[in-house]
Amino acid sequence: MTSGVPALDALTVEPTRPRTDTVLVRVHGTLDRASAPVLDRALQRQAGPSRPRRLVLDLSDAEFLGLPGVTVLVRAHRRTEAVAGAHPPCLVGLSAAEERMLGLLGVRDLFHIHDGGDMHDMADQRPAEGTTR
């Protein structure tokens, strides 16, 4: 017997390198306590020897962004701070409620917020190492 509540999809993380200095990470599914480590590991892999100067996280297909997911985003910000000349991470496709939550938590200004638009075209480039499903 089911409760009638739809199950949320597992997290899928798809990193790509549209340019040598940029990693675009598309996130699909639920970003909560159970799945946040998946994204964190994927982002750590992207911060290897050839650290990008620009990190773009496309969250437009994320069904839920919980506090553990926000913690991963803040960790990503800290990792990019360690790269000389790096830009703050760019978050694409946040809902108004998610952006408001970041503001209430006091971390909104750590990120560039982008509404989507042409950032989606960046995902059509070659896959980066560490695509996770």
GROMACS elastic network, one bead per residue, 0.5 to 0.9 nm:
[ bonds ]
;  ai    aj funct       b0    kb
    1     4     6  0.88126   500
    2     5     6  0.75855   500
    3     6     6  0.83089   500
    8    29     6  0.68714   500
    8    30     6  0.63649   500
    8    63     6  0.75123   500
    8    64     6  0.85736   500
    9    12     6  0.86731   500
    9    28     6  0.79832   500
    9    30     6  0.61470   500
    9    63     6  0.79853   500
   10    28     6  0.79113   500
   10    29     6  0.54336   500
   10    30     6  0.60943   500
   10    31     6  0.85267   500
   10    35     6  0.74092   500
   10   133     6  0.84210   500
   11    27     6  0.70461   500
   11    28     6  0.56293   500
   11    30     6  0.54999   500
   11    31     6  0.66154   500
   11    35     6  0.61033   500
   11    36     6  0.84392   500
   11    38     6  0.75733   500
   11    39     6  0.81270   500
   11    62     6  0.81527   500
   11   132     6  0.87335   500
   11   133     6  0.70250   500
   12    26     6  0.80419   500
   12    27     6  0.58388   500
   12    29     6  0.63835   500
   12    30     6  0.86840   500
   12    38     6  0.83447   500
   12    39     6  0.83396   500
   12   131     6  0.84586   500
   12   132     6  0.60938   500
   13    25     6  0.66257   500
   13    26     6  0.58085   500
   13    28     6  0.65031   500
   13    29     6  0.89254   500
   13    38     6  0.77556   500
   13    39     6  0.64909   500
   13    42     6  0.72637   500
   13   130     6  0.87360   500
   13   131     6  0.62235   500
   13   132     6  0.51317   500
   13   133     6  0.62146   500
   14    24     6  0.80988   500
   14    25     6  0.54697   500
   14    26     6  0.50281   500
   14    27     6  0.65559   500
   14    28     6  0.83759   500
   14    42     6  0.86656   500
   14   123     6  0.86288   500
   14   127     6  0.76692   500
   14   128     6  0.81494   500
   14   130     6  0.79488   500
   14   132     6  0.62861   500
   14   133     6  0.78648   500
   15    23     6  0.66107   500
   15    24     6  0.55838   500
   15    26     6  0.62658   500
   15    27     6  0.87011   500
   15    42     6  0.78349   500
   15    43     6  0.85412   500
   15    46     6  0.81238   500
   15    57     6  0.89808   500
   15   123     6  0.81114   500
   15   127     6  0.62024   500
   15   128     6  0.53553   500
   15   129     6  0.72843   500
   15   130     6  0.69936   500
   15   131     6  0.57176   500
   15   132     6  0.82651   500
   16    19     6  0.88743   500
   16    22     6  0.84851   500
   16    23     6  0.57772   500
   16    24     6  0.52260   500
   16    25     6  0.63213   500
   16    26     6  0.82452   500
   16   122     6  0.79835   500
   16   123     6  0.61505   500
   16   124     6  0.80003   500
   16   125     6  0.63392   500
   16   126     6  0.58919   500
   16   129     6  0.78569   500
   16   131     6  0.81968   500
   17    20     6  0.63877   500
   17    21     6  0.79237   500
   17    22     6  0.58705   500
   17    24     6  0.62101   500
   17    25     6  0.87680   500
   17    52     6  0.89958   500
   17   122     6  0.81186   500
   17   123     6  0.80152   500
   17   125     6  0.64583   500
   17   126     6  0.61600   500
   17   127     6  0.62537   500
   17   128     6  0.53736   500
   17   129     6  0.89335   500
   18    21     6  0.83908   500
   18    22     6  0.63328   500
   18    23     6  0.67710   500
   18    24     6  0.70789   500
   18   121     6  0.89717   500
   18   122     6  0.54662   500
   18   123     6  0.68798   500
   18   124     6  0.76074   500
   18   126     6  0.67461   500
   18   127     6  0.84348   500
   18   128     6  0.88486   500
   19    22     6  0.51824   500
   19    23     6  0.74429   500
   19   122     6  0.86310   500
   19   125     6  0.83470   500
   20    23     6  0.79429   500
   20    50     6  0.86723   500
   20    52     6  0.70658   500
   20    53     6  0.88837   500
   21    50     6  0.85462   500
   21    51     6  0.77053   500
   21    53     6  0.52077   500
   21    54     6  0.60953   500
   21    55     6  0.86492   500
   22    51     6  0.87851   500
   22    52     6  0.52175   500
   22    53     6  0.61877   500
   22    55     6  0.58412   500
   22    56     6  0.74356   500
   23    46     6  0.73537   500
   23    51     6  0.89729   500
   23    52     6  0.63450   500
   23    53     6  0.84128   500
   23    54     6  0.64083   500
   23    55     6  0.50712   500
   23    56     6  0.61576   500
   23    57     6  0.83638   500
   23   128     6  0.77076   500
   24    54     6  0.84353   500
   24    55     6  0.61116   500
   24    57     6  0.59171   500
   24    58     6  0.71628   500
   24   119     6  0.87769   500
   24   122     6  0.69907   500
   24   123     6  0.65760   500
   24   128     6  0.87782   500
   25    42     6  0.87286   500
   25    43     6  0.81958   500
   25    55     6  0.77213   500
   25    56     6  0.61598   500
   25    58     6  0.59856   500
   25    59     6  0.85215   500
   25   123     6  0.80215   500
   26    56     6  0.83938   500
   26    57     6  0.60407   500
   26    59     6  0.64316   500
   26    60     6  0.81560   500
   26    61     6  0.78333   500
   26    62     6  0.87706   500
   26   120     6  0.89984   500
   26   123     6  0.75634   500
   27    30     6  0.86161   500
   27    31     6  0.83555   500
   27    39     6  0.80447   500
   27    57     6  0.73100   500
   27    58     6  0.60667   500
   27    59     6  0.53775   500
   27    60     6  0.76217   500
   27    61     6  0.62939   500
   27    62     6  0.58081   500
   28    31     6  0.84211   500
   28    58     6  0.88035   500
   28    59     6  0.71915   500
   28    60     6  0.78896   500
   28    63     6  0.72554   500
   29    61     6  0.65241   500
   29    63     6  0.51802   500
   29    64     6  0.71034   500
   30    34     6  0.89633   500
   30    35     6  0.70495   500
   30    36     6  0.86985   500
   30    61     6  0.89888   500
   30    62     6  0.57520   500
   30    63     6  0.51934   500
   30    65     6  0.67037   500
   30    66     6  0.83781   500
   31    34     6  0.78050   500
   31    35     6  0.55831   500
   31    36     6  0.55825   500
   31    39     6  0.81598   500
   31    62     6  0.68469   500
   31    63     6  0.75921   500
   31    64     6  0.56863   500
   31    65     6  0.50172   500
   31    66     6  0.61364   500
   31    67     6  0.87307   500
   31    68     6  0.75228   500
   31    69     6  0.53282   500
   31    70     6  0.87268   500
   32    35     6  0.53929   500
   32    36     6  0.55439   500
   32    64     6  0.71873   500
   32    65     6  0.63310   500
   32    67     6  0.70607   500
   32    68     6  0.56456   500
   32    69     6  0.56821   500
   32    70     6  0.89819   500
   33    36     6  0.55182   500
   33    37     6  0.77739   500
   33    66     6  0.73760   500
   33    67     6  0.77703   500
   33    68     6  0.52090   500
   33    69     6  0.72081   500
   34    37     6  0.71728   500
   34    38     6  0.84689   500
   34    68     6  0.86066   500
   35    38     6  0.54677   500
   35    39     6  0.71028   500
   35    68     6  0.86564   500
   35    69     6  0.81622   500
   36    39     6  0.53871   500
   36    40     6  0.61971   500
   36    41     6  0.87527   500
   36    66     6  0.88708   500
   36    68     6  0.60135   500
   36    69     6  0.53136   500
   36    70     6  0.88169   500
   36    71     6  0.84596   500
   36    72     6  0.66618   500
   37    41     6  0.60270   500
   37    42     6  0.84927   500
   37    68     6  0.87292   500
   37    69     6  0.86682   500
   37    72     6  0.79004   500
   38    41     6  0.53880   500
   38    42     6  0.63303   500
   38    43     6  0.87464   500
   38   132     6  0.77240   500
   38   133     6  0.89194   500
   39    42     6  0.50535   500
   39    43     6  0.61221   500
   39    44     6  0.85448   500
   39    69     6  0.82448   500
   39    72     6  0.73601   500
   39   132     6  0.85090   500
   40    43     6  0.51753   500
   40    44     6  0.61455   500
   40    45     6  0.87306   500
   40    69     6  0.87329   500
   40    72     6  0.57467   500
   40    73     6  0.82869   500
   40    75     6  0.80727   500
   40    76     6  0.78809   500
   41    45     6  0.62779   500
   41    46     6  0.87739   500
   41   130     6  0.89848   500
   42    45     6  0.52241   500
   42    46     6  0.65315   500
   42    47     6  0.89483   500
   42   129     6  0.89615   500
   42   130     6  0.62132   500
   42   131     6  0.74775   500
   42   132     6  0.71548   500
   43    46     6  0.50710   500
   43    47     6  0.64185   500
   43    72     6  0.88047   500
   43    76     6  0.69244   500
   43   130     6  0.89270   500
   44    47     6  0.50861   500
   44    48     6  0.69816   500
   44    76     6  0.80774   500
   44    79     6  0.83853   500
   45    48     6  0.56444   500
   45   129     6  0.77235   500
   45   130     6  0.67162   500
   46    49     6  0.86028   500
   46    50     6  0.80200   500
   46    51     6  0.66564   500
   46    52     6  0.76303   500
   46   128     6  0.80330   500
   46   129     6  0.75640   500
   46   130     6  0.77713   500
   47    50     6  0.71406   500
   47    52     6  0.70130   500
   47    76     6  0.89048   500
   47    79     6  0.72832   500
   47    80     6  0.80076   500
   48    51     6  0.54529   500
   48    52     6  0.87412   500
   51    54     6  0.88198   500
   51    80     6  0.83783   500
   51    83     6  0.71467   500
   52    55     6  0.68191   500
   52    80     6  0.81827   500
   52    83     6  0.79607   500
   52    86     6  0.75209   500
   53    80     6  0.72103   500
   53    83     6  0.67216   500
   53    84     6  0.77350   500
   53    85     6  0.65186   500
   53    87     6  0.60646   500
   53    88     6  0.87483   500
   54    80     6  0.78665   500
   54    86     6  0.60422   500
   54    87     6  0.54665   500
   54    88     6  0.72401   500
   54    89     6  0.65455   500
   54    90     6  0.78555   500
   55    76     6  0.84783   500
   55    77     6  0.89101   500
   55    80     6  0.77331   500
   55    86     6  0.86791   500
   55    87     6  0.76496   500
   55    88     6  0.74954   500
   55    90     6  0.62350   500
   55    91     6  0.86537   500
   56    89     6  0.58256   500
   56    91     6  0.60282   500
   56    92     6  0.71770   500
   56   119     6  0.84373   500
   57    73     6  0.88513   500
   57    89     6  0.72905   500
   57    90     6  0.61127   500
   57    92     6  0.60152   500
   57    93     6  0.87109   500
   58    61     6  0.75964   500
   58    62     6  0.83863   500
   58    90     6  0.83058   500
   58    91     6  0.60653   500
   58    93     6  0.60763   500
   58    94     6  0.82743   500
   58   116     6  0.79288   500
   58   119     6  0.81609   500
   58   120     6  0.78170   500
   59    62     6  0.50534   500
   59    63     6  0.85055   500
   59    65     6  0.86884   500
   59    91     6  0.69136   500
   59    92     6  0.57715   500
   59    93     6  0.52198   500
   59    94     6  0.60632   500
   59    95     6  0.89455   500
   60    63     6  0.81378   500
   60    92     6  0.64878   500
   60    94     6  0.60726   500
   60    95     6  0.78785   500
   60   115     6  0.89416   500
   60   116     6  0.77436   500
   61    64     6  0.89968   500
   61    93     6  0.77794   500
   62    65     6  0.69526   500
   62    93     6  0.87216   500
   62    94     6  0.86241   500
   64    69     6  0.89469   500
   64    98     6  0.88311   500
   65    68     6  0.80541   500
   65    69     6  0.57784   500
   65    70     6  0.70914   500
   65    98     6  0.70187   500
   66    69     6  0.52685   500
   66    70     6  0.64889   500
   66    71     6  0.88534   500
   66    98     6  0.89328   500
   67    71     6  0.62375   500
   67    72     6  0.87634   500
   68    72     6  0.64648   500
   68    73     6  0.88268   500
   69    72     6  0.50966   500
   69    73     6  0.63940   500
   69    74     6  0.87868   500
   70    74     6  0.62649   500
   70    75     6  0.86538   500
   70   102     6  0.76791   500
   70   107     6  0.87339   500
   71    74     6  0.51270   500
   71    75     6  0.62725   500
   71    76     6  0.86770   500
   72    75     6  0.50111   500
   72    76     6  0.62130   500
   72    77     6  0.86813   500
   73    76     6  0.50015   500
   73    77     6  0.63260   500
   73    78     6  0.87980   500
   73    89     6  0.83882   500
   73   111     6  0.89708   500
   74    78     6  0.63615   500
   74    79     6  0.87457   500
   74   107     6  0.75149   500
   74   110     6  0.76905   500
   74   111     6  0.89054   500
   75    78     6  0.50341   500
   75    79     6  0.62638   500
   75    80     6  0.87228   500
   76    79     6  0.50786   500
   76    80     6  0.62849   500
   76    81     6  0.86603   500
   76    89     6  0.73625   500
   77    80     6  0.52100   500
   77    81     6  0.62593   500
   77    82     6  0.89772   500
   77    88     6  0.63212   500
   77    89     6  0.59944   500
   77   110     6  0.68592   500
   77   111     6  0.75329   500
   78    81     6  0.50691   500
   78    82     6  0.67521   500
   79    82     6  0.53877   500
   79    83     6  0.72391   500
   80    83     6  0.53518   500
   80    84     6  0.84211   500
   80    86     6  0.60204   500
   80    87     6  0.71811   500
   80    88     6  0.66758   500
   80    89     6  0.72423   500
   81    84     6  0.74387   500
   81    85     6  0.85236   500
   81    86     6  0.65744   500
   81    87     6  0.78561   500
   81    88     6  0.73054   500
   82    86     6  0.79591   500
   83    86     6  0.53809   500
   83    87     6  0.87697   500
   86    89     6  0.87348   500
   87    90     6  0.82792   500
   87   111     6  0.89851   500
   87   112     6  0.88069   500
   88   110     6  0.65637   500
   88   111     6  0.54660   500
   88   112     6  0.64840   500
   89   110     6  0.76589   500
   89   111     6  0.52708   500
   89   112     6  0.62408   500
   89   113     6  0.86456   500
   90   111     6  0.56146   500
   90   113     6  0.57261   500
   90   114     6  0.67982   500
   91    94     6  0.69562   500
   91   111     6  0.66556   500
   91   112     6  0.61586   500
   91   114     6  0.60394   500
   91   115     6  0.83572   500
   91   116     6  0.88398   500
   92   112     6  0.85440   500
   92   113     6  0.61438   500
   92   115     6  0.56411   500
   92   116     6  0.52759   500
   92   117     6  0.88759   500
   92   119     6  0.75152   500
   92   120     6  0.87254   500
   93   113     6  0.82202   500
   93   114     6  0.67781   500
   93   115     6  0.52988   500
   93   116     6  0.53381   500
   93   117     6  0.89950   500
   94    97     6  0.79722   500
   94    98     6  0.58419   500
   94    99     6  0.61145   500
   94   113     6  0.78181   500
   94   114     6  0.80754   500
   94   115     6  0.71980   500
   94   116     6  0.87195   500
   95    98     6  0.51253   500
   95    99     6  0.62460   500
   95   100     6  0.85213   500
   95   115     6  0.89401   500
   96    99     6  0.51545   500
   96   100     6  0.60556   500
   96   101     6  0.85562   500
   97   100     6  0.50042   500
   97   101     6  0.60945   500
   97   102     6  0.87163   500
   98   102     6  0.63387   500
   98   103     6  0.87120   500
   99   102     6  0.51451   500
   99   103     6  0.64011   500
   99   104     6  0.88032   500
   99   108     6  0.70419   500
   99   113     6  0.83038   500
  100   103     6  0.50112   500
  100   104     6  0.62296   500
  100   105     6  0.86486   500
  100   108     6  0.81146   500
  101   104     6  0.50416   500
  101   105     6  0.61641   500
  101   106     6  0.85903   500
  101   107     6  0.89166   500
  101   108     6  0.82404   500
  102   105     6  0.51331   500
  102   106     6  0.62523   500
  102   107     6  0.53917   500
  102   109     6  0.84742   500
  103   106     6  0.50400   500
  103   107     6  0.60025   500
  103   109     6  0.76783   500
  104   107     6  0.78140   500
  104   108     6  0.80557   500
  105   108     6  0.75799   500
  106   109     6  0.75092   500
  106   110     6  0.87651   500
  107   110     6  0.55083   500
  107   111     6  0.77632   500
  108   111     6  0.60848   500
  108   112     6  0.83499   500
  108   113     6  0.84066   500
  109   112     6  0.73856   500
  109   113     6  0.89089   500
  114   117     6  0.81510   500
  114   119     6  0.82368   500
  115   119     6  0.86879   500
  116   119     6  0.55537   500
  116   120     6  0.64984   500
  117   120     6  0.64687   500
  117   121     6  0.83082   500
  118   121     6  0.55520   500
  118   122     6  0.75567   500
  119   122     6  0.55730   500
  119   123     6  0.77481   500
  120   123     6  0.57152   500
  120   124     6  0.78474   500
  121   124     6  0.57695   500
  121   125     6  0.81268   500
  122   125     6  0.60955   500
  123   126     6  0.80376   500
  123   127     6  0.83509   500
  124   127     6  0.84848   500
  125   128     6  0.89684   500
  127   130     6  0.85090   500
  127   131     6  0.73235   500
  128   131     6  0.68708   500
